[in-house]
């Protein structure tokens, strides 16, 4: 009868033990966690989704403000990839207003689908107010800001960013001065 060589020579055992030790250390290191709280992870996911996620081509920088002398927002809202890109029209008072409310308007292009829009108004005090309305292609949609009759508007510049309600994608920007 022929003998079968064994594979348990001392160097093989040492390699097996070292491999097992490395595996245990790797698992232990992974088990210690990543060092981030759930809130920090949520923020990282939101940041990366905003940067690389679906519909991320259009953005409104948080520092976008209306310039009443130029009659435009700076930095401009990036409308790359937005249906009807660059052809959304807006209405807002073009001279300083004394009292509110003011009427803000949006005219969507005729070749886009009807959509709900969110109007985010930033006040001179950096407060944020949100209004919503629906649009019909080729027809003006209007909102009154502030919605309460007789509400006073603080002096300064107001910025209104119009976005698609379903996706959050910015469509255009406008503003007015009190």
C-alpha positions as CSV (number, residue, x, y, z in Angstrom):
1,X,0.0,0.0,0.0
2,X,1.3,3.4,-0.9
3,X,1.6,6.1,1.6
4,X,-0.2,9.4,1.1
5,X,1.9,12.4,2.0
6,X,0.4,14.7,4.6
7,X,0.1,18.4,4.2
8,X,0.5,19.2,7.9
9,X,4.2,19.9,7.9
10,X,5.4,22.5,10.4
11,X,5.6,25.4,7.8
12,X,2.0,24.6,6.6
13,X,0.6,24.7,10.1
14,X,2.4,28.1,10.7
15,X,0.9,29.5,7.5
16,X,-2.6,28.3,8.5
17,X,-2.3,29.8,11.9
18,X,-1.0,33.1,10.6
19,X,-3.9,33.2,8.1
20,X,-6.5,32.5,10.8
21,X,-5.0,35.2,13.0
22,X,-5.1,37.7,10.1
23,X,-8.7,36.9,9.5
24,X,-9.6,37.3,13.2
25,X,-7.8,40.7,13.3
26,X,-9.6,41.8,10.1
27,X,-13.0,40.9,11.5
28,X,-12.2,42.6,14.8
29,X,-11.1,45.8,13.1
30,X,-14.3,45.9,11.0
31,X,-16.4,45.3,14.1
32,X,-15.1,48.4,15.8
33,X,-17.2,50.6,13.5
34,X,-16.4,53.5,11.3
35,X,-16.4,56.2,14.0
36,X,-19.4,58.2,12.6
37,X,-22.7,58.8,14.3
38,X,-26.0,57.9,12.4
39,X,-26.6,61.7,12.0
40,X,-23.2,62.2,10.4
41,X,-23.8,59.3,8.1
42,X,-27.2,60.7,7.1
43,X,-25.5,64.0,6.2
44,X,-22.8,62.3,4.1
45,X,-25.4,60.3,2.2
46,X,-27.5,63.4,1.6
47,X,-24.4,65.3,0.5
48,X,-23.4,62.6,-1.9
49,X,-26.9,62.1,-3.2
50,X,-27.2,65.8,-3.9
51,X,-23.8,65.8,-5.7
52,X,-24.1,62.6,-7.7
53,X,-27.7,61.4,-7.4
54,X,-30.5,61.4,-10.0
55,X,-31.5,64.8,-11.1
56,X,-28.4,66.4,-9.7
57,X,-27.7,68.3,-12.8
58,X,-29.6,71.4,-11.7
59,X,-28.9,73.2,-8.5
60,X,-29.6,76.4,-6.7
61,X,-26.7,77.3,-4.5
62,X,-27.8,78.2,-1.0
63,X,-26.1,81.6,-1.4
64,X,-28.1,82.5,-4.5
65,X,-29.5,86.0,-4.0
66,X,-31.5,88.3,-6.2
67,X,-29.7,91.5,-7.3
68,X,-32.3,94.3,-7.8
69,X,-29.9,96.4,-9.9
70,X,-29.1,93.6,-12.3
71,X,-32.6,92.0,-12.1
72,X,-31.1,88.5,-11.8
73,X,-29.9,86.0,-9.2
74,X,-26.3,85.5,-8.5
75,X,-24.9,82.9,-8.6
76,X,-27.4,81.8,-11.2
77,X,-29.6,78.8,-10.8
78,X,-28.0,75.9,-12.8
79,X,-30.8,74.6,-15.0
80,X,-28.8,72.0,-17.0
81,X,-31.1,69.2,-17.9
82,X,-34.3,70.9,-16.7
83,X,-37.2,70.4,-19.1
84,X,-37.6,73.7,-21.0
85,X,-34.1,74.7,-19.8
86,X,-33.7,78.4,-19.7
87,X,-37.2,79.2,-21.0
88,X,-39.1,79.5,-17.7
89,X,-40.3,83.2,-17.3
90,X,-40.9,84.9,-14.0
91,X,-42.8,88.0,-12.7
92,X,-42.0,90.1,-9.7
93,X,-42.2,93.8,-8.8
94,X,-39.4,95.6,-10.7
95,X,-39.4,98.7,-8.4
96,X,-39.3,98.8,-4.7
97,X,-42.6,98.0,-3.0
98,X,-43.9,99.6,0.1
99,X,-46.2,97.0,1.5
100,X,-47.1,93.4,1.0
101,X,-48.3,91.1,-0.2
102,X,-46.6,91.1,-3.6
103,X,-47.5,88.9,-6.6
104,X,-44.9,86.5,-7.9
105,X,-45.5,84.7,-11.2
106,X,-44.0,81.8,-13.2
107,X,-44.7,81.0,-16.9
108,X,-43.6,77.5,-17.8
109,X,-42.7,76.7,-21.4
110,X,-45.4,75.1,-23.6
111,X,-43.5,71.9,-24.2
112,X,-43.3,70.8,-20.5
113,X,-45.6,68.7,-18.5
114,X,-47.9,70.3,-15.9
115,X,-46.1,70.3,-12.6
116,X,-46.4,71.4,-9.0
117,X,-43.8,74.1,-8.1
118,X,-42.4,75.1,-4.8
119,X,-41.4,78.8,-4.3
120,X,-38.7,79.3,-1.6
121,X,-38.6,82.9,-0.5
122,X,-35.5,84.1,1.4
123,X,-36.1,87.3,3.3
124,X,-33.5,90.0,4.0
125,X,-33.1,88.5,7.5
126,X,-32.3,85.1,5.9
127,X,-35.6,83.5,6.9
128,X,-37.0,80.9,4.6
129,X,-40.7,80.8,3.6
130,X,-42.1,78.1,1.3
131,X,-45.2,78.4,-0.9
132,X,-46.6,75.9,-3.5
133,X,-48.7,76.1,-6.6
134,X,-49.5,74.1,-9.7
135,X,-48.5,75.1,-13.3
136,X,-50.0,74.6,-16.7
137,X,-47.7,74.8,-19.7
138,X,-47.9,78.2,-21.4
139,X,-50.0,79.8,-18.6
140,X,-49.0,82.0,-15.8
141,X,-49.1,80.7,-12.3
142,X,-49.2,83.3,-9.5
143,X,-48.7,83.3,-5.7
144,X,-49.1,86.1,-3.2
145,X,-46.2,86.6,-0.7
146,X,-46.7,86.8,2.1
147,X,-50.0,84.9,1.9
148,X,-51.6,86.9,4.8
149,X,-53.3,90.1,3.7
150,X,-51.9,93.1,5.4
151,X,-48.7,91.3,6.4
152,X,-45.7,93.7,6.5
153,X,-42.6,93.1,4.5
154,X,-39.3,94.1,6.1
155,X,-37.1,96.5,4.0
156,X,-34.5,94.7,1.9
157,X,-34.1,92.3,-0.9
158,X,-36.2,89.1,-1.2
159,X,-35.1,86.1,-3.3
160,X,-37.6,83.6,-4.8
161,X,-36.3,80.3,-6.1
162,X,-38.9,78.3,-8.1
163,X,-38.4,74.5,-8.0
164,X,-40.2,71.3,-9.2
165,X,-42.1,70.1,-6.1
166,X,-41.7,66.4,-7.0
167,X,-37.9,66.4,-7.5
168,X,-36.7,69.6,-5.8
169,X,-35.0,70.6,-9.0
170,X,-34.6,74.4,-9.3
171,X,-36.3,75.9,-12.3
172,X,-35.5,79.6,-12.1
173,X,-34.9,82.4,-9.7
174,X,-36.3,86.0,-9.3
175,X,-36.8,88.5,-6.5
176,X,-37.9,91.9,-5.4
177,X,-37.0,94.8,-3.1
178,X,-39.0,96.5,-0.4
